[in-house]
């Protein structure tokens, strides 16, 4: 083995070790900051956390003191920053990958309609096949015929003001669902405030 090869291998080894711990610590720190934001915002009376794959994210269940909301499920998926392969792939083909939050509000009241509001270029899997569809250059809406008409206006307001890309209200599990990608912690704080307003207005229609 030549001296140059040895130096390169040594450098690569140190880089691999450094990048793993750097990415791992960054994800853990980010996850803790996000959990604190949600706890401060919802003030849960009970909470359960499950870590997913080390530093990939977590699943949290919050029980809150609210007559409208039974419980809240939070799925946090972070970019695998601890993986060197991830950084290489991101530079080449994964430029669109982002940190993601899925937030589900399980309601105490029954819902007798289904509604989806989806941003352009996002194509989530919708399992219901009997929904009406309407779309424009920015958004796509899928809904049952008896949905409250105000939902379209409320959805446009929150989709324009936040990184939320999919809103869903489904009757089978009595769930209001929000899916968003975020770049900064401030995006989450602003989004939670908008979601609070959305749910307050939704109460009148449920």
C-alpha positions as CSV (number, residue, x, y, z in Angstrom):
1,X,0.0,0.0,0.0
2,X,1.4,3.4,-1.0
3,X,1.6,6.3,1.4
4,X,-0.9,8.2,-0.6
5,X,-3.4,5.4,-0.5
6,X,-2.9,5.0,3.2
7,X,-3.6,8.8,3.7
8,X,-6.7,8.7,1.6
9,X,-8.1,5.6,3.5
10,X,-7.3,7.3,6.8
11,X,-9.0,10.5,5.7
12,X,-12.1,8.5,4.4
13,X,-12.3,6.6,7.7
14,X,-12.3,9.8,9.8
15,X,-14.8,11.4,7.5
16,X,-17.2,8.4,7.8
17,X,-17.0,8.5,11.6
18,X,-17.4,12.3,11.7
19,X,-20.3,12.4,9.3
20,X,-22.2,9.6,11.2
21,X,-21.9,11.3,14.6
22,X,-22.6,14.8,13.1
23,X,-25.8,13.6,11.3
24,X,-26.9,11.5,14.3
25,X,-26.5,14.3,16.8
26,X,-28.2,16.8,14.5
27,X,-31.2,14.6,14.0
28,X,-31.5,13.8,17.7
29,X,-31.3,17.5,18.6
30,X,-33.9,18.4,15.9
31,X,-36.3,15.6,17.1
32,X,-36.0,16.9,20.7
33,X,-36.7,20.5,19.7
34,X,-39.7,19.4,17.6
35,X,-41.1,17.3,20.5
36,X,-40.8,20.2,22.8
37,X,-42.7,22.5,20.3
38,X,-45.6,20.1,20.1
39,X,-45.8,19.5,23.9
40,X,-45.7,23.2,24.6
41,X,-48.4,23.8,21.9
42,X,-50.8,21.0,22.8
43,X,-50.0,20.6,26.6
44,X,-50.9,16.9,26.6
45,X,-52.2,15.2,29.7
46,X,-50.5,12.0,28.5
47,X,-47.8,11.3,25.9
48,X,-46.1,8.2,24.5
49,X,-42.9,8.3,22.2
50,X,-41.5,5.6,20.0
51,X,-38.1,6.2,18.3
52,X,-37.9,5.0,14.8
53,X,-34.7,3.5,13.5
54,X,-32.3,5.3,15.8
55,X,-32.2,8.9,14.7
56,X,-34.7,8.7,11.7
57,X,-37.5,10.2,13.8
58,X,-40.2,9.2,16.2
59,X,-43.9,8.5,16.6
60,X,-45.7,10.3,19.4
61,X,-49.3,9.9,20.7
62,X,-50.7,12.8,22.7
63,X,-53.9,12.7,24.8
64,X,-55.3,16.2,25.2
65,X,-58.0,17.7,27.4
66,X,-60.4,18.6,24.5
67,X,-64.0,17.6,23.9
68,X,-63.4,17.7,20.1
69,X,-60.1,15.9,19.9
70,X,-59.7,12.4,21.3
71,X,-55.9,12.1,20.7
72,X,-53.2,13.3,18.4
73,X,-50.7,11.1,16.5
74,X,-47.5,12.7,15.3
75,X,-45.1,10.9,12.8
76,X,-41.8,12.6,12.4
77,X,-39.5,11.4,9.6
78,X,-36.1,13.1,9.4
79,X,-33.6,12.9,6.6
80,X,-31.0,10.2,7.3
81,X,-28.2,12.7,7.9
82,X,-26.1,10.1,9.7
83,X,-25.7,8.1,6.5
84,X,-22.8,9.0,4.1
85,X,-24.6,7.3,1.3
86,X,-27.5,9.6,1.9
87,X,-25.4,12.7,1.3
88,X,-24.0,11.2,-1.9
89,X,-27.4,10.2,-3.2
90,X,-28.9,13.6,-2.2
91,X,-26.3,15.4,-4.3
92,X,-27.1,13.2,-7.3
93,X,-30.8,12.1,-7.3
94,X,-32.5,12.9,-4.0
95,X,-32.6,16.7,-4.0
96,X,-36.3,16.7,-3.2
97,X,-36.1,14.7,0.0
98,X,-37.1,16.7,3.1
99,X,-37.9,16.4,6.7
100,X,-41.5,15.4,7.1
101,X,-44.3,15.5,9.6
102,X,-47.6,13.7,9.5
103,X,-50.1,14.9,12.0
104,X,-53.4,13.1,12.7
105,X,-56.2,14.4,14.9
106,X,-58.6,11.7,16.0
107,X,-62.0,13.2,16.8
108,X,-64.6,12.3,19.3
109,X,-67.4,13.2,17.0
110,X,-68.6,11.3,13.9
111,X,-67.8,12.5,10.4
112,X,-70.2,11.7,7.6
113,X,-68.1,12.9,4.7
114,X,-64.6,12.7,3.2
115,X,-62.5,15.5,1.9
116,X,-59.0,15.9,0.5
117,X,-57.1,19.1,-0.4
118,X,-53.7,18.4,-2.2
119,X,-51.1,20.7,-3.5
120,X,-50.0,20.6,-7.1
121,X,-47.3,18.0,-8.0
122,X,-48.0,15.9,-4.9
123,X,-49.8,12.6,-5.6
124,X,-50.7,10.8,-2.3
125,X,-52.6,7.4,-2.4
126,X,-56.3,8.0,-1.9
127,X,-58.1,4.7,-1.2
128,X,-61.7,5.9,-1.7
129,X,-62.8,5.5,-5.3
130,X,-66.2,7.2,-5.2
131,X,-65.1,10.7,-4.6
132,X,-65.7,13.7,-6.8
133,X,-62.6,15.5,-8.1
134,X,-61.9,19.1,-8.9
135,X,-58.6,20.7,-9.6
136,X,-56.9,23.9,-10.8
137,X,-53.3,25.0,-11.5
138,X,-52.5,24.9,-7.7
139,X,-54.7,22.4,-5.9
140,X,-56.6,19.2,-6.3
141,X,-59.8,18.5,-4.3
142,X,-61.5,15.2,-3.8
143,X,-64.7,15.0,-1.7
144,X,-68.0,13.3,-1.1
145,X,-71.0,15.2,-2.2
146,X,-72.1,16.2,1.4
147,X,-68.9,17.8,2.5
148,X,-69.2,21.4,4.0
149,X,-68.4,23.9,1.2
150,X,-66.4,26.1,3.6
151,X,-63.7,23.4,3.7
152,X,-62.4,24.3,0.3
153,X,-61.9,27.9,1.3
154,X,-60.3,26.9,4.7
155,X,-58.0,24.5,2.9
156,X,-56.8,27.0,0.4
157,X,-56.0,29.5,3.1
158,X,-53.8,27.0,5.1
159,X,-52.2,25.5,2.0
160,X,-51.1,28.9,0.8
161,X,-49.7,30.0,4.2
162,X,-47.9,26.8,5.2
163,X,-45.8,23.9,3.8
164,X,-48.7,21.5,4.3
165,X,-49.2,19.5,1.1
166,X,-52.1,17.3,1.9
167,X,-55.2,17.8,4.1
168,X,-57.6,14.9,4.6
169,X,-60.7,14.4,6.6
170,X,-61.9,10.8,6.7
171,X,-65.0,9.3,8.3
172,X,-63.9,5.7,8.9
173,X,-61.4,6.6,11.6
174,X,-62.7,10.1,12.4
175,X,-59.4,11.7,11.5
176,X,-58.2,15.1,10.3
177,X,-54.8,14.6,8.7
178,X,-52.1,17.0,7.7
179,X,-48.9,16.1,5.8
180,X,-46.1,18.6,5.5
181,X,-42.4,18.9,4.6
182,X,-40.4,21.5,6.5
183,X,-37.1,23.2,6.2
184,X,-37.0,25.3,9.5
185,X,-38.4,25.0,13.0
186,X,-40.2,28.2,12.4
187,X,-42.2,26.5,9.6
188,X,-43.6,24.1,12.2
189,X,-44.6,26.8,14.7
190,X,-46.4,28.8,12.1
191,X,-48.1,25.7,10.7
192,X,-49.4,24.7,14.2
193,X,-51.0,28.1,14.6
194,X,-52.8,27.8,11.3
195,X,-53.9,24.2,12.0
196,X,-55.4,25.4,15.3
197,X,-57.5,28.0,13.5
198,X,-58.5,25.4,10.9
199,X,-59.7,22.9,13.6
200,X,-61.6,25.6,15.5
201,X,-63.6,26.5,12.4
202,X,-64.1,22.8,11.5
203,X,-65.7,22.2,14.9
204,X,-68.7,24.2,13.7
205,X,-69.2,21.9,10.7
206,X,-68.7,18.5,12.4
